[in-house]
C-alpha cells in the first residue's frame, strides 16, 4: 500500500470517528487487530454494539467508497466481530455493521461523508 493511500485511510478514519462522535456514538476501540484482520471502529450507538468499516477514497475511478465492500469483505468482518464478541465475553450483545464512506477529491479535500447504518 502506498504512503498516499495509507494517509488517505488514516484521514478517513479520523473524519469517520469525529462524525460518529457528533452523532452520539461512543467509540470503544479503533483499529482492533487480531489474527483474523482488523476492524476499523467499534462503537456503541444507544445500547447497540456497532462494528464500523471505514472506506476512504480520493477518486471514483474504480467506483465509490461505499461500493468497495464486497461479500468476501463482509464475511471477514463478520468473523472478526464474532472473535471480538467471544474475546470480550459479549456473545449475547446485540450488534450491527455500519459503513462510513469518506470521499475526497484528487487534491485531498473532503467531498462527502456517507454513513450507512446496518449496511449488511
Buried (B, 14 or more C-beta within 10 A) or exposed (E): EEEEEEEBBEBBBBBBBEBBEEEEBEBBBBEBEEEBEEBBBBBBBEEBBBBBBBBBBBEEEEEEBBEBBEEEBBEBBEEBBEBBBEEEEEEEBEBBBBBBBBBBEEEEEEEEBBBBBEBB
